[in-house]
Amino acid sequence: MSVAEKLAAPAAPRLLGGLRRDGRAVPLAAHVERYGPLPLELRAAELLDRVARSGLTGRGGAGFPTATKLESVLRRGTRPIVVANGTEGEPPSGKDKALLAYAPHLVIDGAVLAARAVNAKKVIVATTSIVHAAVARAISERPREAGIAVRTLVVPDRFVAGEETALIQFLNGGPAAPTLTPPRPYERGVGGAPTVVLNVETLAHLALIARYGATWFREAGTPDEPGSVLVTVSGAVRDPGVYEVELGSPFAQLLADAGADGQAQAYLVGGYFGTWVKATDAHGAAVSNVDLAHFGASLGARAIIVLPPDACGVVETARVARYLAEESAGQCGPCVHGLAAIADSLEQLADGLHTADTALLRRRLAQVANRGACRHPDGAVALVASALRVFSDEVDRHLRGRRCTGHGRPVLPIP
């Protein structure tokens, strides 16, 4: 990085450091004062090179290399479209909503630059209703940069609506439900055009990389997982909310910053497609996919829920399993019938009924895994399987008809 870039680069935190103290959205003038104007002089090839060298991966959950996504659309060469995905259907996640509500111009910057990188003339910012007004207001403040038209629309607030094929189908006038692939969005997306779908946090990072370079981005994080991420922390913490942390930083430090008291029994890492991790394991872990893989987990949707000692992991997981079953797209048997059957078995176990049968539950998990039309059933199966492993003692208590350790007040949010 040059001296000029170092002097211009924002102090940490990177994405959240430019927010107003009064909690309102940053207007365009204040945004430009902090970050400088949109670097439209940057050639498309140079921008793609910066993104590739930065190692930026998708911040929506899948972690796919951002440069590869852009290049796959660029190679199609026919009037592509950029979609900024801010739907965030995960109930315990608020990072994308926070970014769109308070720093919408950073996301729009990234979307416009992504459009220039792939020669697109249209950008669609897909949001939930709660932040739509802030995004629309931000778009109205901006000129039409480089001939790129930016618009925003509200997507149904459903768990599966943010899956990229579901989002494309909705933008094409259909239901917000996943579709079979191929074709994938980069082959045929909105209106049949090649479409690149990028999470709004990914685009915000892209906007900073365009300004300050790949080397600057890699000054945070690890060589394998560079940069920072937004993480939503909730549950048994004093200060629930969205935190920006370097990848590779101590898991325990993030929890301490959020006000966890160290008495947790477990953490749900990665949202409702995530994994339960024992507190004793997580305390020595790092905020990185490489490190969390040792416990069968990943950052996923970057939502972490702290389970207090007086809650029951079996009961909490049963509530989420039923929610996921009801959020099914209704397009295949494993999802429609399999997830409902899994939720039935888990609820019987949670209720301490004599009909509870963990052997049957495990068979149902095996029958559903890798058989769905989309990844929804697999995510639900992974969550339940991790609960049976982490809360094995509590499972045994329920099977023996002993009193549940839960206090009866729910911890995990269900819409």
SEPA-818512 format. One record per residue (C-alpha): x negated, y, z; residue in three letters; residue number from 0. Coordinates in nm, 3 decimals. Layout:
% residues N
X Y Z ALA NUM
...
% end
This chain:
% residues 415
0.000 0.000 0.000 MET 0
-0.125 0.348 -0.083 SER 1
-0.168 0.620 0.180 VAL 2
0.130 0.804 0.033 ALA 3
0.349 0.497 0.068 GLU 4
0.243 0.446 0.427 LYS 5
0.327 0.807 0.515 LEU 6
0.664 0.781 0.346 ALA 7
0.766 0.445 0.489 ALA 8
1.030 0.452 0.767 PRO 9
0.936 0.350 1.117 ALA 10
1.075 0.024 1.252 ALA 11
1.348 -0.082 1.271 PRO 12
1.370 -0.074 0.895 ARG 13
1.739 -0.110 0.815 LEU 14
1.888 0.028 1.136 LEU 15
1.631 0.298 1.207 GLY 16
1.801 0.558 0.990 GLY 17
2.144 0.539 1.155 LEU 18
2.309 0.840 1.317 ARG 19
2.326 0.854 1.694 ARG 20
2.698 0.932 1.687 ASP 21
2.779 0.600 1.520 GLY 22
2.918 0.750 1.200 ARG 23
2.816 0.668 0.844 ALA 24
2.502 0.843 0.723 VAL 25
2.600 1.093 0.449 PRO 26
2.409 1.106 0.123 LEU 27
2.209 1.420 0.208 ALA 28
2.080 1.272 0.535 ALA 29
2.008 0.941 0.362 HIS 30
1.799 1.111 0.092 VAL 31
1.620 1.322 0.354 GLU 32
1.506 1.008 0.535 ARG 33
1.428 0.774 0.246 TYR 34
1.379 1.007 -0.049 GLY 35
1.573 1.001 -0.377 PRO 36
1.651 0.682 -0.560 LEU 37
1.328 0.582 -0.743 PRO 38
1.480 0.576 -1.090 LEU 39
1.137 0.633 -1.241 GLU 40
1.046 0.276 -1.142 LEU 41
1.056 0.056 -1.450 ARG 42
1.268 -0.259 -1.436 ALA 43
0.969 -0.488 -1.484 ALA 44
0.780 -0.317 -1.202 GLU 45
1.080 -0.345 -0.969 LEU 46
1.114 -0.716 -1.041 LEU 47
0.744 -0.760 -0.975 ASP 48
0.773 -0.582 -0.637 ARG 49
1.068 -0.795 -0.533 VAL 50
0.891 -1.115 -0.638 ALA 51
0.570 -1.027 -0.452 ARG 52
0.765 -0.922 -0.143 SER 53
0.906 -1.272 -0.098 GLY 54
1.252 -1.129 -0.027 LEU 55
1.513 -1.404 0.008 THR 56
1.890 -1.378 0.032 GLY 57
2.020 -1.261 0.370 ARG 58
2.365 -1.411 0.327 GLY 59
2.278 -1.758 0.452 GLY 60
2.139 -1.961 0.163 ALA 61
1.799 -1.789 0.159 GLY 62
1.749 -1.813 -0.220 PHE 63
1.460 -1.607 -0.367 PRO 64
1.604 -1.272 -0.475 THR 65
1.367 -1.223 -0.769 ALA 66
1.466 -1.560 -0.913 THR 67
1.833 -1.464 -0.896 LYS 68
1.769 -1.138 -1.077 LEU 69
1.550 -1.297 -1.342 GLU 70
1.806 -1.573 -1.413 SER 71
2.063 -1.306 -1.503 VAL 72
1.814 -1.092 -1.695 LEU 73
1.730 -1.389 -1.918 ARG 74
2.096 -1.419 -2.024 ARG 75
2.064 -1.078 -2.191 GLY 76
2.434 -0.998 -2.241 THR 77
2.600 -0.717 -2.042 ARG 78
2.547 -0.852 -1.691 PRO 79
2.724 -0.736 -1.375 ILE 80
2.594 -0.692 -1.019 VAL 81
2.814 -0.785 -0.722 VAL 82
2.720 -0.669 -0.372 ALA 83
2.870 -0.928 -0.139 ASN 84
2.984 -0.768 0.186 GLY 85
3.279 -0.997 0.256 THR 86
3.126 -1.158 0.569 GLU 87
3.396 -1.414 0.651 GLY 88
3.204 -1.547 0.953 GLU 89
3.405 -1.451 1.266 PRO 90
3.094 -1.421 1.489 PRO 91
2.897 -1.213 1.237 SER 92
2.902 -0.834 1.211 GLY 93
2.572 -0.745 1.045 LYS 94
2.709 -0.674 0.698 ASP 95
3.001 -0.473 0.835 LYS 96
2.758 -0.264 1.042 ALA 97
2.535 -0.199 0.742 LEU 98
2.827 -0.097 0.518 LEU 99
2.992 0.114 0.788 ALA 100
2.685 0.307 0.898 TYR 101
2.430 0.287 0.613 ALA 102
2.634 0.237 0.294 PRO 103
2.396 0.441 0.077 HIS 104
2.109 0.202 0.144 LEU 105
2.323 -0.085 0.010 VAL 106
2.440 0.115 -0.291 ILE 107
2.079 0.214 -0.363 ASP 108
1.984 -0.151 -0.375 GLY 109
2.280 -0.241 -0.594 ALA 110
2.201 0.034 -0.847 VAL 111
1.835 -0.070 -0.858 LEU 112
1.932 -0.435 -0.902 ALA 113
2.156 -0.331 -1.190 ALA 114
1.867 -0.146 -1.355 ARG 115
1.644 -0.451 -1.309 ALA 116
1.884 -0.674 -1.506 VAL 117
2.011 -0.406 -1.752 ASN 118
2.360 -0.402 -1.600 ALA 119
2.595 -0.105 -1.625 LYS 120
2.852 -0.215 -1.367 LYS 121
2.825 -0.270 -0.991 VAL 122
3.105 -0.404 -0.770 ILE 123
3.076 -0.371 -0.392 VAL 124
3.303 -0.636 -0.237 ALA 125
3.403 -0.556 0.122 THR 126
3.648 -0.635 0.398 THR 127
3.924 -0.385 0.473 SER 128
3.755 -0.263 0.792 ILE 129
3.462 -0.099 0.608 VAL 130
3.617 -0.030 0.269 HIS 131
3.689 0.338 0.339 ALA 132
3.328 0.406 0.440 ALA 133
3.198 0.243 0.123 VAL 134
3.447 0.422 -0.101 ALA 135
3.356 0.755 0.058 ARG 136
2.985 0.688 0.002 ALA 137
3.043 0.602 -0.364 ILE 138
3.238 0.926 -0.412 SER 139
2.939 1.125 -0.279 GLU 140
2.700 0.994 -0.541 ARG 141
2.641 1.090 -0.904 PRO 142
2.667 0.823 -1.171 ARG 143
2.302 0.721 -1.154 GLU 144
2.134 0.592 -1.471 ALA 145
2.473 0.544 -1.634 GLY 146
2.571 0.272 -1.384 ILE 147
2.932 0.265 -1.267 ALA 148
2.984 0.162 -0.903 VAL 149
3.321 0.065 -0.760 ARG 150
3.442 -0.116 -0.450 THR 151
3.733 -0.343 -0.368 LEU 152
3.870 -0.534 -0.071 VAL 153
3.846 -0.913 -0.059 VAL 154
4.081 -1.127 0.156 PRO 155
3.946 -1.178 0.506 ASP 156
3.897 -1.555 0.484 ARG 157
3.606 -1.776 0.579 PHE 158
3.555 -1.916 0.228 VAL 159
3.610 -1.587 0.043 ALA 160
3.244 -1.488 0.061 GLY 161
3.117 -1.801 -0.115 GLU 162
2.991 -1.666 -0.445 GLU 163
3.212 -1.874 -0.677 THR 164
3.514 -1.789 -0.460 ALA 165
3.425 -1.421 -0.485 LEU 166
3.386 -1.442 -0.862 ILE 167
3.721 -1.617 -0.899 GLN 168
3.889 -1.344 -0.692 PHE 169
3.725 -1.068 -0.896 LEU 170
3.861 -1.243 -1.206 ASN 171
4.216 -1.227 -1.070 GLY 172
4.239 -1.568 -0.908 GLY 173
4.249 -1.690 -0.548 PRO 174
3.944 -1.635 -0.325 ALA 175
3.854 -2.003 -0.323 ALA 176
3.536 -2.183 -0.437 PRO 177
3.525 -2.331 -0.785 THR 178
3.334 -2.624 -0.927 LEU 179
2.988 -2.560 -1.070 THR 180
2.854 -2.538 -1.336 PRO 181
2.901 -2.278 -1.463 PRO 182
2.733 -2.073 -1.193 ARG 183
2.785 -1.696 -1.167 PRO 184
2.459 -1.617 -1.345 TYR 185
2.590 -1.819 -1.642 GLU 186
2.950 -1.699 -1.644 ARG 187
3.080 -1.469 -1.374 GLY 188
3.299 -1.159 -1.362 VAL 189
3.492 -1.132 -1.687 GLY 190
3.278 -1.414 -1.826 GLY 191
2.962 -1.201 -1.804 ALA 192
2.638 -1.317 -1.640 PRO 193
2.669 -1.199 -1.280 THR 194
2.418 -1.167 -0.998 VAL 195
2.577 -1.190 -0.652 VAL 196
2.359 -1.054 -0.371 LEU 197
2.437 -1.007 -0.003 ASN 198
2.452 -0.642 0.104 VAL 199
2.164 -0.681 0.350 GLU 200
1.952 -0.827 0.070 THR 201
2.025 -0.519 -0.140 LEU 202
1.937 -0.284 0.146 ALA 203
1.597 -0.453 0.175 HIS 204
1.555 -0.431 -0.203 LEU 205
1.612 -0.054 -0.184 ALA 206
1.328 -0.020 0.066 LEU 207
1.095 -0.250 -0.126 ILE 208
1.149 -0.037 -0.437 ALA 209
1.038 0.270 -0.243 ARG 210
0.757 0.133 -0.024 TYR 211
0.632 -0.178 -0.203 GLY 212
0.586 -0.549 -0.142 ALA 213
0.287 -0.507 0.086 THR 214
0.483 -0.281 0.319 TRP 215
0.769 -0.533 0.335 PHE 216
0.526 -0.813 0.424 ARG 217
0.382 -0.614 0.715 GLU 218
0.675 -0.757 0.912 ALA 219
0.758 -1.125 0.945 GLY 220
0.541 -1.424 0.859 THR 221
0.362 -1.525 0.537 PRO 222
0.631 -1.787 0.468 ASP 223
0.925 -1.573 0.582 GLU 224
0.839 -1.205 0.537 PRO 225
1.037 -0.903 0.647 GLY 226
1.303 -0.837 0.906 SER 227
1.660 -0.964 0.942 VAL 228
1.981 -0.843 1.099 LEU 229
2.115 -1.081 1.364 VAL 230
2.453 -1.065 1.537 THR 231
2.426 -1.173 1.901 VAL 232
2.739 -1.240 2.107 SER 233
2.874 -1.459 2.385 GLY 234
2.725 -1.445 2.734 ALA 235
2.513 -1.133 2.683 VAL 236
2.530 -0.785 2.835 ARG 237
2.491 -0.599 2.504 ASP 238
2.649 -0.792 2.216 PRO 239
2.588 -0.644 1.875 GLY 240
2.368 -0.636 1.567 VAL 241
1.990 -0.643 1.617 TYR 242
1.710 -0.606 1.365 GLU 243
1.416 -0.838 1.434 VAL 244
1.102 -0.946 1.255 GLU 245
1.112 -1.300 1.123 LEU 246
0.885 -1.512 1.339 GLY 247
0.943 -1.303 1.653 SER 248
1.026 -1.485 1.980 PRO 249
1.382 -1.611 2.010 PHE 250
1.367 -1.542 2.383 ALA 251
1.282 -1.175 2.323 GLN 252
1.589 -1.126 2.104 LEU 253
1.807 -1.277 2.376 LEU 254
1.642 -1.063 2.642 ALA 255
1.704 -0.750 2.433 ASP 256
2.072 -0.846 2.411 ALA 257
2.090 -0.891 2.788 GLY 258
2.113 -1.268 2.820 ALA 259
2.059 -1.370 3.183 ASP 260
1.866 -1.690 3.113 GLY 261
2.146 -1.914 3.244 GLN 262
2.281 -2.027 2.906 ALA 263
2.328 -2.397 2.845 GLN 264
2.309 -2.377 2.465 ALA 265
2.311 -2.147 2.164 TYR 266
2.511 -2.173 1.845 LEU 267
2.259 -2.066 1.582 VAL 268
2.366 -1.974 1.228 GLY 269
2.737 -1.913 1.271 GLY 270
3.017 -2.164 1.221 TYR 271
2.817 -2.358 0.962 PHE 272
2.535 -2.354 1.213 GLY 273
2.389 -2.583 1.476 THR 274
2.409 -2.608 1.852 TRP 275
2.064 -2.592 2.010 VAL 276
1.990 -2.667 2.375 LYS 277
1.878 -2.362 2.570 ALA 278
1.568 -2.543 2.691 THR 279
1.463 -2.601 2.329 ASP 280
1.547 -2.257 2.194 ALA 281
1.358 -2.056 2.456 HIS 282
1.023 -2.145 2.302 GLY 283
1.140 -2.107 1.942 ALA 284
1.087 -1.825 1.694 ALA 285
1.343 -1.642 1.484 VAL 286
1.255 -1.826 1.164 SER 287
1.392 -2.111 0.956 ASN 288
1.059 -2.293 0.971 VAL 289
1.059 -2.298 1.350 ASP 290
1.430 -2.365 1.398 LEU 291
1.406 -2.662 1.160 ALA 292
1.234 -2.852 1.442 HIS 293
1.573 -2.854 1.617 PHE 294
1.774 -2.928 1.304 GLY 295
1.885 -2.564 1.280 ALA 296
1.844 -2.262 1.055 SER 297
1.928 -1.893 1.077 LEU 298
2.219 -1.938 0.836 GLY 299
2.454 -1.641 0.867 ALA 300
2.221 -1.487 1.130 ARG 301
2.486 -1.512 1.401 ALA 302
2.380 -1.639 1.746 ILE 303
2.631 -1.712 2.021 ILE 304
2.515 -1.764 2.380 VAL 305
2.717 -2.032 2.562 LEU 306
2.734 -1.969 2.938 PRO 307
2.695 -2.252 3.192 PRO 308
3.066 -2.248 3.287 ASP 309
3.190 -2.309 2.932 ALA 310
3.247 -2.646 2.765 CYS 311
3.071 -2.701 2.435 GLY 312
3.313 -2.980 2.338 VAL 313
3.617 -2.758 2.387 VAL 314
3.455 -2.464 2.206 GLU 315
3.354 -2.679 1.909 THR 316
3.703 -2.830 1.889 ALA 317
3.849 -2.480 1.855 ARG 318
3.611 -2.394 1.571 VAL 319
3.667 -2.731 1.399 ALA 320
4.041 -2.664 1.388 ARG 321
3.980 -2.314 1.253 TYR 322
3.750 -2.448 0.979 LEU 323
4.009 -2.712 0.887 ALA 324
4.275 -2.443 0.852 GLU 325
4.039 -2.228 0.643 GLU 326
4.006 -2.504 0.383 SER 327
4.037 -2.393 0.023 ALA 328
4.279 -2.684 -0.018 GLY 329
4.108 -2.818 -0.330 GLN 330
3.973 -3.161 -0.234 CYS 331
4.055 -3.453 -0.006 GLY 332
3.745 -3.436 0.215 PRO 333
3.830 -3.077 0.301 CYS 334
4.210 -3.100 0.326 VAL 335
4.239 -3.437 0.500 HIS 336
3.889 -3.501 0.630 GLY 337
3.841 -3.178 0.824 LEU 338
4.191 -3.204 0.972 ALA 339
4.116 -3.560 1.088 ALA 340
3.784 -3.450 1.240 ILE 341
3.960 -3.167 1.423 ALA 342
4.223 -3.415 1.550 ASP 343
3.956 -3.649 1.689 SER 344
3.762 -3.365 1.850 LEU 345
4.075 -3.216 2.008 GLU 346
4.165 -3.554 2.158 GLN 347
3.818 -3.572 2.307 LEU 348
3.836 -3.212 2.435 ALA 349
4.175 -3.279 2.595 ASP 350
4.043 -3.592 2.769 GLY 351
4.307 -3.812 2.610 LEU 352
4.277 -4.188 2.638 HIS 353
4.308 -4.202 2.257 THR 354
3.975 -4.022 2.211 ALA 355
3.736 -4.234 2.005 ASP 356
3.388 -4.100 1.931 THR 357
3.310 -4.395 1.706 ALA 358
3.605 -4.299 1.486 LEU 359
3.496 -3.935 1.494 LEU 360
3.146 -4.025 1.380 ARG 361
3.287 -4.240 1.097 ARG 362
3.499 -3.948 0.984 ARG 363
3.196 -3.720 0.985 LEU 364
3.007 -3.969 0.767 ALA 365
3.301 -4.007 0.528 GLN 366
3.331 -3.631 0.472 VAL 367
2.961 -3.538 0.447 ALA 368
2.841 -3.461 0.091 ASN 369
3.179 -3.543 -0.062 ARG 370
3.346 -3.203 -0.080 GLY 371
3.403 -2.988 -0.388 ALA 372
3.209 -2.709 -0.211 CYS 373
2.986 -2.677 0.097 ARG 374
3.270 -2.600 0.339 HIS 375
3.315 -2.959 0.461 PRO 376
2.939 -3.008 0.502 ASP 377
2.910 -2.698 0.717 GLY 378
3.188 -2.815 0.946 ALA 379
3.039 -3.165 0.971 VAL 380
2.697 -3.027 1.066 ALA 381
2.848 -2.815 1.343 LEU 382
3.044 -3.103 1.498 VAL 383
2.754 -3.349 1.468 ALA 384
2.524 -3.108 1.652 SER 385
2.785 -3.066 1.929 ALA 386
2.802 -3.443 1.985 LEU 387
2.424 -3.448 2.015 ARG 388
2.369 -3.141 2.234 VAL 389
2.670 -3.189 2.460 PHE 390
2.640 -3.566 2.499 SER 391
2.676 -3.545 2.878 ASP 392
2.995 -3.344 2.845 GLU 393
3.125 -3.587 2.582 VAL 394
3.073 -3.866 2.833 ASP 395
3.261 -3.670 3.102 ARG 396
3.559 -3.628 2.871 HIS 397
3.559 -3.994 2.772 LEU 398
3.560 -4.096 3.140 ARG 399
3.849 -3.865 3.218 GLY 400
3.647 -3.648 3.452 ARG 401
3.715 -3.278 3.499 ARG 402
3.588 -3.058 3.217 CYS 403
3.319 -2.810 3.318 THR 404
3.481 -2.533 3.111 GLY 405
3.648 -2.238 3.282 HIS 406
3.928 -2.222 3.026 GLY 407
3.836 -1.881 2.878 ARG 408
3.724 -1.906 2.515 PRO 409
3.376 -1.789 2.418 VAL 410
3.359 -1.840 2.040 LEU 411
3.578 -1.591 1.847 PRO 412
3.862 -1.731 1.637 ILE 413
4.063 -1.484 1.423 PRO 414
% end
